[in-house]
Amino acid sequence: MSKSKKRDIPVFKTPIIETHCHLDYLKDNDFENIIQQSQDVGIERIITIAVSPDNLEKVMVLAQTHPMIWGTQGVHPHDADKFEAQTEVTIRENAQHERILAIGEIGLDYYYEQSDRTIQRQVFETQLQIACDLNLPVVIHSRDADDDTMAILKNFESTLAKKGVIHSFTSGPELAQYAIDQNFHLGFNGICTFNSAQNVRDIIHMTPIENMILETDAPYLTPVPYRGRENASFYLPFVAERVALEKDIEIENFLQTVYQNSLNLFFSGK
């Protein structure tokens, strides 16, 4: 289907904060085009996420190139085996910059298991401790690792003051309920528009809107009706629309709550 036949991106009155994307991974749109198109559809701020020792500095640079761009510092479980002593030093130093909002993307991935599980757990714990020490929230990746994710987070319940988000939530209801009870947020993206993702929509139904934030995970997980193209922050209104529909909440009311959730989680004191 040609682009002209696809539905236009909806534009709402309430601004939207893109809480999770990877700007340095995008190839099909240049930086200025992404910024302009995102602003045109009401995206107010974009958080670009670090994932490896190789892109910590790239994210630092991006977070300082435009007023609407912010960043995180952390190492994804895929690259846990690349986490060295100097990596921790770099994360700790960079995370004190005013444009860095959280420690992430950190966590566990037992689906692809690109790093040894023991190393993943050790690196996850190390980075949770960094967040505790710096009083920052965390951006957590958890795939096929619900039990270990909960077990590790339980060890930090009293010290991880700012909590955080389990992003791109595709886990089961037990982890979802634990996260909700502990005042974490769940991040929802284009997966919720996929026909095959009823499990994610079931989690949306059980999640209070006060515990929700929105993301794209661009360049991945492009929402319907643009699935198949490279994702970008300007597709986020489709995610907002679908989540509000699933919750049976008027879109502007939903967006106002989610906007405030995002501010409270990432921008308190900024």
C-alpha positions in Angstrom: 0.0 0.0 0.0 1.4 3.4 -0.9 2.0 6.0 1.7 -0.8 8.2 0.3 -3.3 5.5 1.2 -2.3 5.2 4.8 -4.0 7.1 7.5 -2.4 10.4 8.5 -0.7 10.5 11.9 -3.2 11.8 14.4 -2.5 15.1 16.1 -3.8 15.8 19.6 -4.0 18.9 21.8 -1.9 17.4 24.6 1.8 17.1 24.0 3.5 13.7 24.1 6.8 12.7 25.6 8.7 10.0 23.7 10.3 8.1 26.5 12.3 5.5 24.6 14.0 5.5 21.2 17.4 5.0 19.7 18.2 8.1 17.5 21.7 6.9 16.6 20.2 3.7 15.1 17.8 5.5 12.7 18.8 5.4 9.0 15.8 6.3 6.8 15.3 9.8 8.3 17.9 12.4 9.0 18.0 14.0 12.4 16.5 17.4 11.5 13.6 15.6 9.7 12.8 13.5 12.7 12.8 16.5 14.9 10.6 18.5 12.7 8.1 15.8 11.9 7.9 14.9 15.6 7.2 18.4 16.6 4.6 18.7 13.9 2.5 15.9 15.5 2.9 17.1 19.1 6.0 15.3 20.4 7.4 17.7 22.9 10.5 15.8 24.2 12.5 12.7 23.0 14.6 10.5 25.2 17.3 8.6 23.3 18.5 5.5 25.0 22.0 4.2 25.5 22.5 0.4 25.1 26.3 -0.4 24.8 29.7 0.9 25.8 30.1 1.9 22.1 27.2 4.3 22.1 27.4 6.0 25.5 29.2 9.0 24.1 26.9 9.1 21.0 23.9 9.4 23.3 25.7 12.1 25.3 26.3 14.1 22.1 22.7 13.7 20.8 21.3 14.8 24.2 23.1 18.1 23.7 22.3 18.8 20.1 18.7 20.0 20.4 16.6 21.3 23.3 13.9 18.5 22.9 16.5 15.7 23.0 17.5 14.0 26.3 19.4 10.8 27.0 20.2 7.9 29.3 23.4 6.0 30.1 23.5 2.2 30.5 24.4 -1.1 28.9 21.7 -3.5 27.5 21.9 -7.2 28.5 22.9 -8.1 25.0 26.2 -6.3 25.6 26.6 -7.2 29.3 29.8 -9.2 28.5 31.3 -6.0 27.2 30.8 -4.2 30.6 34.1 -3.4 32.1 35.4 -1.3 35.1 35.8 1.7 32.8 32.3 1.3 31.5 31.0 1.8 35.0 33.2 4.9 35.5 31.9 6.4 32.2 28.3 5.7 33.1 28.7 7.3 36.5 30.4 10.4 35.2 28.1 10.9 32.2 24.9 10.3 34.2 25.6 13.4 36.3 25.2 15.6 33.2 22.0 17.7 33.2 20.7 16.2 29.9 20.9 12.6 31.2 17.7 11.4 32.9 18.1 7.8 33.8 20.3 4.7 33.9 19.3 2.4 31.0 18.7 0.4 29.0 19.6 -2.3 31.6 18.1 -5.6 32.5 17.9 -9.3 31.4 17.3 -11.0 28.1 17.0 -14.7 28.2 15.3 -14.9 24.8 18.4 -14.1 22.6 20.8 -14.7 25.5 23.7 -12.9 23.7 25.5 -12.6 27.0 25.9 -15.2 29.7 23.0 -15.1 32.1 25.2 -14.9 35.2 27.0 -11.9 33.6 23.7 -10.3 32.7 22.5 -10.5 36.3 25.8 -9.1 37.7 25.7 -6.2 35.2 22.1 -5.5 35.9 22.8 -5.3 39.7 25.8 -3.1 39.2 23.8 -0.6 37.1 20.9 -0.7 39.6 23.4 0.3 42.2 24.6 3.2 40.1 21.0 4.4 39.8 20.6 4.2 43.6 23.8 6.1 44.2 22.9 8.8 41.8 19.2 8.9 42.7 18.1 8.3 39.1 15.3 6.2 37.7 16.1 3.1 35.6 15.0 1.9 32.1 14.6 -1.8 32.3 14.6 -4.4 29.5 13.2 -7.8 30.5 12.5 -10.6 28.1 11.8 -14.2 29.1 13.3 -13.3 32.5 10.4 -12.4 34.6 11.4 -14.4 37.7 15.0 -13.2 37.8 14.0 -9.6 37.0 11.6 -9.6 40.0 14.2 -11.3 42.3 16.8 -8.7 41.5 14.5 -5.8 41.8 13.3 -7.0 45.2 16.9 -6.6 46.5 16.7 -2.9 45.6 13.2 -2.1 46.8 14.4 0.1 49.7 17.2 1.9 47.9 16.0 2.5 44.3 14.1 5.7 45.3 13.2 6.9 41.8 12.0 3.5 40.5 11.7 3.6 36.7 10.1 1.8 33.8 10.0 -1.7 32.4 10.0 -0.6 28.8 8.4 -2.3 25.8 6.4 -4.4 28.2 5.8 -7.9 26.9 6.2 -9.9 30.1 3.5 -11.7 32.1 0.9 -10.4 34.5 3.0 -11.4 37.6 5.9 -9.1 36.7 3.4 -6.4 35.6 1.6 -6.5 39.0 4.9 -6.5 40.9 6.0 -3.4 38.9 2.7 -1.7 39.5 2.8 -2.5 43.3 6.3 -1.1 43.5 5.3 2.1 41.7 7.2 1.4 38.5 5.9 2.4 35.1 5.2 0.1 32.2 6.2 1.4 28.7 4.0 0.6 25.8 4.8 1.0 22.1 3.8 -0.1 18.6 3.5 -3.8 19.7 0.1 -3.0 21.1 -1.2 -2.4 17.6 0.0 -5.8 16.3 -2.8 -8.3 15.7 -0.7 -11.0 17.4 -0.1 -9.0 20.6 -3.3 -9.7 22.6 -1.0 -10.5 25.6 0.3 -6.9 25.6 -3.2 -5.6 25.4 -4.2 -7.8 28.3 -1.5 -6.1 30.3 -2.7 -2.7 29.2 -6.1 -3.6 30.6 -4.7 -4.4 34.0 -2.4 -1.4 34.2 -3.6 1.8 35.9 -3.0 4.8 33.6 -1.0 6.3 36.4 1.6 3.6 35.8 1.8 4.0 32.0 4.2 5.9 29.7 4.5 5.8 25.9 7.5 5.0 23.7 8.4 3.9 20.2 11.6 1.9 20.7 12.5 3.4 17.2 13.8 2.3 14.8 12.0 -0.9 15.9 8.4 -1.9 16.4 6.7 0.5 14.0 3.0 0.7 14.8 0.1 -0.2 12.4 -0.6 1.2 9.8 3.1 1.9 9.1 4.4 -1.4 10.2 7.2 -2.5 7.8 8.8 0.9 7.7 11.6 2.2 10.0 10.0 3.5 13.2 10.4 7.0 14.4 9.1 9.2 17.3 6.6 10.9 15.0 4.6 7.6 14.9 4.0 7.7 18.6 0.4 9.2 18.4 -0.7 5.8 16.9 0.5 4.1 20.1 -1.3 6.7 22.3 -4.5 6.3 20.3 -4.5 2.5 20.7 -3.7 2.4 24.4 -6.4 5.0 25.1 -8.8 2.8 23.1 -7.9 -0.3 25.0 -8.4 1.6 28.3 -11.7 3.1 27.1 -10.5 6.6 28.1 -11.0 9.8 26.1 -7.7 10.4 24.3 -6.9 13.9 25.7 -7.6 12.8 29.3 -5.4 9.8 28.8 -2.6 11.9 27.3 -2.7 14.4 30.1 -2.2 11.7 32.6 0.6 10.0 30.7 2.3 13.3 30.0 2.4 14.0 33.8 3.6 10.5 34.4 6.5 11.0 32.1 7.4 14.4 33.7 7.3 12.9 37.2 9.4 9.9 36.3 12.1 11.6 34.2 12.0 15.3 34.5 11.5 16.0 38.2 13.8 18.8 39.1 14.8 19.5 35.4 
